[in-house]
Amino acid sequence: MTTLANLTSAASATSDRKFPMAYETRNPYTDEVLKRFPDATDAEVQTAIDHAHRAFLAWKDASFAARAKVMQSAADILRRERASYAKLLTLEMGKLASEAEAEVELSAAIFEYYATNAERLLAPEALPVAHPDEGEATLVCEPLGVLLAIEPWNFPYYQIARIIAPQLSAGNTMLLKHASNVPQSAQAFEKLMRDAGLPDGAFQNLFATRSQIETILNDPRVQGVALTGSEGAGAVIAAQAGKALKKSTMELGGADAFVVLADADMAKTAKWGVFGRHWNGGQVCVSSKRMIVVDEVYDDFLKRYTKGVAELRAGDPSDPATTLAPLSSQGAADEIKDKIRQAVAHGATATEVGPSVPNQGAFVQPTILTDVGEDNPARYWEFFGPVSMLFRAKDEADAVRIANDSPFGLGGSVFTSDTKHGAEVAKKISTGMVFVNHPTMVKADLPFGGVRRSGYGRELLGLGIKEFVNHKLINVVDIDAPF
């Protein structure tokens, strides 16, 4: 049974226990501290809000063509300097070199998407009216003002791009409070937008403290906050935003179900399972964290999946031969090891897989958890690293039941040779996103978001760009007054 007590130990991308608020670059592979940054002063925070508000007063009236030019320029710069941007991701949070370059490209694609589509997505909408005396009704979208983005470390560029590209395109201006272990990535994006031609003050990075976040939200010039991170952080920020009567969106944790039906192509499915769980070191809110396999193919899947996990190569993330990255910090690695011990203490079986990971670096040995009973609180946790939970389902209906037995509701996937039936099964899974024959993916032209403790609101596409706009009704009525 899922209870609030089950949720208190859930791992997350931005757990306060993993990272102190001190802003520093610490290489997760060497554990070397490369650079430290001072917290923002209260005066710097106030100055940033001043500049953001002044920038908004001009930027809100900029044409869509002018905004699109900046977005396209940002995309072009990212692609032109992909290698240098990617290298910083590997340095600060240990991302594989190939995955770092893919993140740079994904970020560029998001900027380009809004450069091409923002004007269309925010076009005035003529509303049908029931009677002529209701007039000519039009719905228009207008920017709100200064927004705060609070972002995690696991995708240092993508997380920024997916909020600032739509919101800047809508005419809002942005303040960024990034995770404390990726300060140089935050600075790099501030410089990117400046080099792309964004007016001064329209996007600013702040090395803000927790108390300063509340100060920012209480400022009347700040109109909303978008957070991607942990349940704990989301609860705090949502409460502060609510108290200040500010709009908020929350993209929180996930424990995606990876449902395998009896007719699935087992060789292909197992390979996707290994990838879906272990990309980005398993530090993804939409990782395939819960493998739910129907009984008749469970043993075959487990054998193939175990073999695939064992073939992962842990090592230097800058080495092209490495396929399993270290975790983002030693603290993150220690936390997930402790969660494995807790799961076992409550009755689970933990099987370590593959060659021993290196002693150097914040590595966790890939681990498969089985026998995770319904009375085991670990069943309802989010393991943010290379730990897989495998569940044997009696049949398809039981697989759906297990998939929905989670406090989270972010993404998920269904594997089957009958894709039409797979889509019908996907409808029964209670999450914001479900993919058939592919792990949950992120793309510039697909919406992102979840339900329940995975948060609320959507990012990307028209859903994302309209989260922080005033949906204003303009109604032209020209009839005689009744008296």
C-alpha positions as CSV (number, residue, x, y, z in Angstrom):
1,M,0.0,0.0,0.0
2,T,1.3,3.4,-0.9
3,T,1.3,5.9,2.0
4,L,2.9,9.3,2.6
5,A,5.4,7.5,4.8
6,N,6.5,5.4,1.8
7,L,7.5,8.6,0.0
8,T,9.8,10.2,2.4
9,S,12.8,8.3,1.1
10,A,12.3,8.8,-2.6
11,A,15.5,9.7,-4.4
12,S,15.5,12.6,-6.8
13,A,17.6,14.7,-9.1
14,T,17.7,17.7,-6.8
15,S,17.7,16.2,-3.4
16,D,19.0,18.7,-0.9
17,R,20.9,16.0,0.9
18,K,23.0,15.3,-2.2
19,F,24.3,18.8,-2.7
20,P,25.0,21.7,-0.3
21,M,24.0,25.1,-1.6
22,A,27.6,26.1,-2.1
23,Y,28.1,26.6,-5.8
24,E,31.1,24.6,-7.1
25,T,32.3,22.6,-10.0
26,R,33.5,19.2,-8.7
27,N,34.5,16.6,-11.3
28,P,32.4,13.4,-10.5
29,Y,35.1,11.2,-12.0
30,T,38.1,12.7,-10.2
31,D,36.3,14.3,-7.2
32,E,38.5,17.4,-7.8
33,V,37.0,20.7,-6.9
34,L,37.8,22.9,-10.0
35,K,36.0,26.2,-9.2
36,R,33.9,27.7,-6.5
37,F,31.4,30.6,-6.8
38,P,30.1,32.9,-4.1
39,D,26.4,33.1,-3.3
40,A,24.5,36.0,-4.7
41,T,24.2,38.9,-2.3
42,D,20.7,40.3,-1.5
43,A,21.7,43.5,-3.4
44,E,22.6,41.4,-6.5
45,V,19.2,39.7,-6.3
46,Q,17.3,43.0,-6.2
47,T,19.4,44.4,-9.0
48,A,18.7,41.3,-11.1
49,I,14.9,41.6,-10.6
50,D,15.1,45.3,-11.5
51,H,17.0,44.5,-14.7
52,A,14.6,41.7,-15.6
53,H,11.6,43.9,-15.1
54,R,13.0,46.7,-17.1
55,A,13.9,44.2,-19.9
56,F,10.4,42.9,-19.8
57,L,8.8,46.3,-20.4
58,A,10.6,46.4,-23.8
59,W,10.8,42.7,-24.6
60,K,7.0,42.2,-24.3
61,D,6.5,44.5,-27.2
62,A,9.2,43.0,-29.4
63,S,7.9,41.4,-32.6
64,F,7.8,37.6,-32.9
65,A,10.3,38.0,-35.7
66,A,12.8,39.7,-33.4
67,R,12.3,37.1,-30.7
68,A,12.7,34.3,-33.3
69,K,15.9,35.7,-34.5
70,V,17.4,35.4,-31.0
71,M,16.1,31.9,-30.6
72,Q,17.5,30.8,-33.9
73,S,20.8,32.4,-33.1
74,A,21.1,30.5,-29.8
75,A,20.4,27.3,-31.7
76,D,23.1,28.1,-34.3
77,I,25.7,29.0,-31.6
78,L,25.0,25.7,-29.8
79,R,25.5,23.7,-32.9
80,R,28.6,25.6,-34.0
81,E,30.2,25.2,-30.6
82,R,28.8,21.8,-29.7
83,A,32.0,20.2,-28.6
84,S,33.0,22.9,-26.2
85,Y,29.5,23.1,-24.7
86,A,29.4,19.3,-24.3
87,K,32.8,19.2,-22.6
88,L,31.5,21.3,-19.8
89,L,28.6,18.9,-19.2
90,T,31.0,16.0,-18.9
91,L,33.2,18.0,-16.6
92,E,30.5,19.2,-14.2
93,M,28.2,16.2,-13.8
94,G,30.0,13.3,-15.5
95,K,27.8,12.9,-18.6
96,L,29.1,10.6,-21.3
97,A,30.7,12.6,-24.1
98,S,28.2,11.3,-26.7
99,E,25.3,12.0,-24.4
100,A,26.6,15.5,-23.7
101,E,26.7,16.3,-27.4
102,A,23.2,14.9,-27.8
103,E,22.0,17.2,-25.1
104,V,23.5,20.2,-26.8
105,E,21.7,19.3,-30.0
106,L,18.4,18.7,-28.2
107,S,18.7,22.2,-26.6
108,A,19.4,23.7,-30.0
109,A,16.4,21.9,-31.5
110,I,14.2,23.4,-28.8
111,F,15.3,26.9,-29.5
112,E,14.8,26.3,-33.2
113,Y,11.3,24.8,-32.6
114,Y,10.2,28.1,-31.0
115,A,11.9,30.2,-33.5
116,T,9.8,28.5,-36.1
117,N,6.5,28.0,-34.2
118,A,6.1,30.6,-31.4
119,E,4.0,33.1,-33.5
120,R,1.7,30.3,-34.7
121,L,1.3,28.8,-31.2
122,L,0.3,32.2,-29.7
123,A,-1.8,33.4,-32.6
124,P,-5.1,35.1,-31.6
125,E,-8.0,32.7,-31.5
126,A,-11.5,33.7,-32.7
127,L,-14.1,32.2,-30.4
128,P,-17.4,30.8,-31.6
129,V,-20.3,32.5,-29.8
130,A,-23.8,31.2,-29.4
131,H,-25.6,34.5,-30.1
132,P,-24.8,37.6,-32.2
133,D,-25.3,39.9,-29.2
134,E,-22.2,38.3,-27.6
135,G,-20.1,40.2,-30.1
136,E,-16.8,39.2,-31.8
137,A,-14.8,37.3,-29.2
138,T,-11.0,36.8,-29.5
139,L,-8.6,35.1,-27.2
140,V,-5.1,36.6,-27.2
141,C,-2.0,35.5,-25.3
142,E,0.1,38.1,-23.5
143,P,3.3,37.6,-21.5
144,L,3.0,37.9,-17.7
145,G,6.4,39.4,-16.8
146,V,9.5,38.2,-14.9
147,L,9.6,34.4,-14.2
148,L,11.9,32.3,-12.0
149,A,13.3,29.0,-13.3
150,I,14.7,26.5,-10.7
151,E,16.5,23.7,-12.5
152,P,18.3,20.4,-11.7
153,W,21.7,19.1,-12.6
154,N,21.0,16.0,-14.6
155,F,20.5,17.9,-17.9
156,P,22.1,21.2,-17.3
157,Y,21.3,22.7,-20.7
158,Y,18.2,20.9,-21.8
159,Q,16.4,21.8,-18.6
160,I,17.1,25.5,-19.1
161,A,16.3,25.4,-22.8
162,R,12.9,23.8,-22.4
163,I,11.7,26.6,-20.1
164,I,13.5,29.7,-21.4
165,A,13.0,29.1,-25.1
166,P,9.2,29.1,-24.9
167,Q,8.9,31.8,-22.2
168,L,11.3,34.2,-23.9
169,S,9.5,33.6,-27.2
170,A,6.2,34.5,-25.4
171,G,7.7,37.8,-24.3
172,N,8.5,37.0,-20.7
173,T,11.9,37.5,-19.1
174,M,13.7,34.9,-16.9
175,L,15.8,34.5,-13.8
176,L,17.6,31.2,-13.3
177,K,18.5,29.4,-10.1
178,H,20.4,26.4,-11.3
179,A,21.7,23.4,-9.3
180,S,24.7,24.2,-7.1
181,N,26.9,21.6,-8.8
182,V,26.6,22.9,-12.4
183,P,27.4,26.7,-12.0
184,Q,29.6,26.9,-15.1
185,S,26.8,25.4,-17.2
186,A,24.5,28.0,-15.9
187,Q,26.9,30.8,-16.7
188,A,27.5,29.3,-20.2
189,F,23.8,29.6,-21.0
190,E,23.6,33.1,-19.7
191,K,26.5,34.0,-22.1
192,L,24.9,32.0,-24.9
193,M,21.7,34.1,-24.7
194,R,23.7,37.3,-24.6
195,D,25.7,36.3,-27.6
196,A,22.5,35.3,-29.4
197,G,21.3,38.9,-29.1
198,L,18.9,38.7,-26.2
199,P,18.6,42.2,-24.5
200,D,20.4,42.8,-21.2
201,G,18.5,41.6,-18.2
202,A,16.1,39.3,-20.1
203,F,17.8,36.1,-18.9
204,Q,20.0,36.2,-15.9
205,N,21.7,33.4,-13.8
206,L,21.7,33.9,-10.1
207,F,23.7,31.9,-7.5
208,A,20.7,32.3,-5.2
209,T,20.3,31.0,-1.7
210,R,17.1,29.2,-0.5
211,S,16.0,32.3,1.5
212,Q,16.5,34.5,-1.6
213,I,14.3,32.2,-3.6
214,E,11.4,33.2,-1.4
215,T,12.4,36.8,-1.6
216,I,12.2,36.6,-5.4
217,L,8.8,34.9,-5.4
218,N,7.4,37.6,-3.0
219,D,8.5,40.4,-5.3
220,P,5.4,41.8,-7.1
221,R,7.3,42.1,-10.4
222,V,7.9,38.3,-10.5
223,Q,4.9,36.5,-11.9
224,G,5.6,32.8,-11.6
225,V,8.0,30.0,-11.1
226,A,8.9,26.8,-13.0
227,L,10.7,24.1,-11.1
228,T,12.1,20.8,-12.2
229,G,13.4,18.7,-9.3
230,S,12.5,16.7,-6.2
231,E,9.2,16.2,-4.6
232,G,10.6,17.9,-1.5
233,A,11.8,21.0,-3.3
234,G,8.6,21.1,-5.3
235,A,6.4,21.1,-2.2
236,V,8.4,23.9,-0.7
237,I,8.5,26.1,-3.8
238,A,4.8,25.4,-4.7
239,A,3.8,26.4,-1.2
240,Q,5.9,29.6,-1.4
241,A,4.4,30.4,-4.8
242,G,0.9,29.7,-3.6
243,K,1.3,32.0,-0.6
244,A,2.5,34.7,-2.9
245,L,-0.4,34.0,-5.4
246,K,2.1,33.2,-8.2
247,K,1.6,30.7,-11.0
248,S,3.8,27.6,-10.7
249,T,4.6,24.5,-12.7
250,M,6.3,21.5,-11.2
251,E,8.2,18.8,-13.1
252,L,9.1,16.3,-10.3
253,G,10.2,12.7,-9.9
254,G,9.3,9.6,-11.8
255,A,9.4,5.8,-11.7
256,D,8.5,4.9,-15.2
257,A,7.0,1.5,-15.8
258,F,8.6,-0.6,-18.6
259,V,5.8,-3.1,-19.4
260,V,6.7,-6.2,-21.4
261,L,3.8,-8.2,-22.8
262,A,4.1,-11.8,-23.9
263,D,4.3,-11.1,-27.6
264,A,7.1,-8.6,-27.4
265,D,10.3,-9.0,-29.5
266,M,12.4,-10.1,-26.6
267,A,15.8,-9.3,-28.1
268,K,14.9,-5.8,-29.0
269,T,12.9,-5.2,-25.8
270,A,15.8,-6.2,-23.6
271,K,18.2,-3.9,-25.4
272,W,15.7,-1.0,-25.0
273,G,15.4,-1.9,-21.4
274,V,19.1,-1.6,-20.8
275,F,19.3,1.7,-22.6
276,G,16.1,3.1,-21.0
277,R,17.3,2.4,-17.5
278,H,21.0,3.4,-17.8
279,W,21.3,6.4,-20.2
280,N,22.7,9.4,-18.3
281,G,23.9,7.0,-15.6
282,G,20.3,6.2,-14.8
283,Q,19.9,9.8,-13.5
284,V,16.8,10.7,-15.5
285,C,13.3,11.3,-14.2
286,V,11.9,9.3,-17.2
287,S,14.3,6.4,-16.9
288,S,12.7,3.0,-17.2
289,K,13.0,2.3,-13.5
290,R,10.4,-0.4,-13.0
291,M,10.6,-3.4,-15.4
292,I,7.2,-5.1,-15.3
293,V,7.2,-8.4,-17.2
294,V,4.3,-10.9,-17.7
295,D,5.0,-14.3,-16.2
296,E,5.5,-16.3,-19.4
297,V,8.4,-14.3,-20.7
298,Y,9.8,-13.0,-17.4
299,D,12.7,-15.5,-17.1
300,D,13.7,-14.9,-20.8
301,F,13.6,-11.1,-20.3
302,L,15.6,-11.3,-17.0
303,K,18.3,-13.4,-18.7
304,R,18.7,-11.1,-21.7
305,Y,18.4,-7.9,-19.6
306,T,21.0,-9.1,-17.1
307,K,23.4,-9.9,-19.9
308,G,22.9,-6.5,-21.5
309,V,23.5,-4.7,-18.2
310,A,26.6,-6.7,-17.6
311,E,28.1,-5.5,-20.9
312,L,28.0,-1.9,-19.9
313,R,31.4,-0.4,-19.5
314,A,31.9,2.0,-16.6
315,G,34.8,4.4,-16.8
316,D,36.0,7.9,-17.7
317,P,33.0,9.7,-19.2
318,S,35.2,11.5,-21.7
319,D,36.3,8.2,-23.1
320,P,34.2,7.2,-26.2
321,A,34.4,3.6,-25.1
322,T,32.6,4.3,-21.8
323,T,28.9,3.4,-21.8
324,L,28.1,3.8,-18.1
325,A,28.7,7.2,-16.5
326,P,29.5,7.9,-12.9
327,L,26.8,9.5,-10.8
328,S,26.9,13.3,-10.5
329,S,28.6,13.2,-7.1
330,Q,29.9,10.9,-4.4
331,G,27.0,12.0,-2.2
332,A,24.5,10.8,-4.8
333,A,26.3,7.5,-5.1
334,D,26.4,7.0,-1.3
335,E,22.7,7.8,-1.1
336,I,21.6,5.2,-3.7
337,K,23.8,2.5,-2.1
338,D,22.0,3.2,1.1
339,K,18.6,2.9,-0.6
340,I,19.7,-0.5,-1.9
341,R,20.5,-1.6,1.6
342,Q,17.2,-0.4,2.9
343,A,15.3,-2.2,0.1
344,V,17.1,-5.4,1.0
345,A,16.4,-4.9,4.7
346,H,12.7,-4.8,3.8
347,G,12.9,-8.1,1.9
348,A,14.1,-7.4,-1.6
349,T,16.9,-9.4,-3.4
350,A,19.7,-7.2,-4.8
351,T,21.8,-8.7,-7.5
352,E,24.9,-6.8,-8.6
353,V,25.6,-7.2,-12.3
354,G,28.7,-7.0,-14.5
355,P,32.4,-6.3,-13.8
356,S,33.2,-4.3,-10.8
357,V,32.9,-0.6,-11.4
358,P,36.1,1.5,-11.0
359,N,37.2,2.6,-7.5
360,Q,37.8,6.1,-9.0
361,G,34.7,8.2,-9.6
362,A,31.2,8.3,-8.1
363,F,30.1,4.9,-9.5
364,V,27.4,2.6,-8.3
365,Q,27.5,-1.1,-9.3
366,P,24.6,-1.8,-11.6
367,T,22.0,-3.6,-9.5
368,I,18.8,-5.5,-10.1
369,L,16.2,-5.6,-7.4
370,T,13.7,-8.4,-7.4
371,D,11.2,-9.7,-4.8
372,V,10.2,-6.1,-4.0
373,G,6.9,-6.8,-2.2
374,E,4.0,-4.5,-1.8
375,D,4.9,-4.1,1.8
376,N,8.4,-2.9,0.9
377,P,8.6,0.9,0.9
378,A,11.4,0.8,-1.7
379,R,8.7,-0.4,-4.2
380,Y,7.5,3.2,-4.2
381,W,10.8,5.0,-4.3
382,E,12.6,6.6,-7.2
383,F,16.1,5.2,-7.6
384,F,18.2,7.8,-9.3
385,G,21.0,5.7,-10.7
386,P,21.8,2.3,-12.2
387,V,19.3,0.3,-10.1
388,S,16.5,-1.6,-11.8
389,M,13.4,-3.0,-10.1
390,L,11.9,-6.1,-11.8
391,F,8.4,-7.3,-11.2
392,R,6.8,-10.5,-12.4
393,A,3.2,-9.9,-13.5
394,K,0.6,-12.7,-13.7
395,D,-0.8,-11.3,-16.9
396,E,-1.4,-8.1,-18.8
397,A,-4.0,-6.9,-16.4
398,D,-1.7,-7.5,-13.5
399,A,1.1,-5.6,-15.3
400,V,-1.1,-2.6,-15.7
401,R,-2.1,-2.8,-12.0
402,I,1.6,-2.8,-11.0
403,A,2.4,0.0,-13.4
404,N,-0.3,2.1,-11.8
405,D,0.7,1.2,-8.2
406,S,3.0,4.2,-7.9
407,P,2.9,7.6,-6.3
408,F,4.5,8.9,-9.5
409,G,2.9,9.4,-12.9
410,L,5.5,10.8,-15.4
411,G,6.2,8.4,-18.3
412,G,6.1,4.8,-19.2
413,S,6.3,2.3,-22.0
414,V,4.6,-0.8,-23.3
415,F,6.4,-3.4,-25.5
416,T,4.4,-5.7,-27.8
417,S,4.4,-6.9,-31.4
418,D,0.8,-5.7,-31.7
419,T,1.3,-1.9,-31.6
420,K,-2.5,-1.2,-31.9
421,H,-3.1,-3.3,-28.8
422,G,0.0,-1.6,-27.2
423,A,-1.7,1.7,-27.6
424,E,-4.8,0.4,-25.9
425,V,-2.8,-0.8,-23.0
426,A,-1.0,2.6,-22.9
427,K,-4.4,4.2,-22.3
428,K,-4.8,2.2,-19.1
429,I,-1.5,3.4,-17.6
430,S,-2.0,6.6,-15.5
431,T,0.9,8.8,-16.5
432,G,1.5,12.0,-18.5
433,M,3.4,10.1,-21.3
434,V,3.4,6.5,-22.5
435,F,5.4,5.2,-25.5
436,V,4.8,1.9,-27.3
437,N,8.0,-0.1,-28.1
438,H,10.3,2.7,-26.9
439,P,11.3,4.0,-23.5
440,T,10.0,7.4,-22.6
441,M,11.9,9.9,-24.8
442,V,12.4,13.7,-24.8
443,K,12.2,15.7,-28.0
444,A,11.7,19.3,-29.0
445,D,8.4,18.6,-30.6
446,L,6.9,16.3,-27.9
447,P,5.2,17.6,-24.7
448,F,6.6,16.8,-21.3
449,G,4.9,16.4,-17.9
450,G,3.2,14.2,-15.5
451,V,0.5,13.7,-12.9
452,R,0.2,13.0,-9.2
453,R,3.6,13.3,-7.3
454,S,5.3,13.8,-10.7
455,G,4.0,17.3,-10.7
456,Y,1.7,19.5,-12.7
457,G,1.9,21.6,-15.8
458,R,3.5,20.8,-19.2
459,E,6.6,21.9,-21.0
460,L,7.4,22.2,-24.7
461,L,5.0,22.7,-27.6
462,G,2.0,25.0,-27.3
463,L,1.2,23.6,-23.9
464,G,4.5,24.8,-22.5
465,I,4.5,28.3,-24.1
466,K,1.0,28.9,-22.8
467,E,1.8,28.0,-19.2
468,F,2.9,31.6,-18.3
469,V,0.7,33.8,-20.5
470,N,-2.4,35.9,-19.8
471,H,-5.2,34.2,-21.8
472,K,-7.0,37.5,-22.4
473,L,-10.5,37.8,-23.8
474,I,-11.1,40.7,-26.1
475,N,-14.8,41.0,-27.0
476,V,-16.1,43.6,-29.4
477,V,-19.8,44.1,-28.7
478,D,-21.9,46.7,-30.6
479,I,-25.6,46.5,-29.6
480,D,-28.0,48.9,-28.0
481,A,-28.2,49.0,-24.2
482,P,-31.3,47.5,-22.7
483,F,-32.3,50.8,-21.0
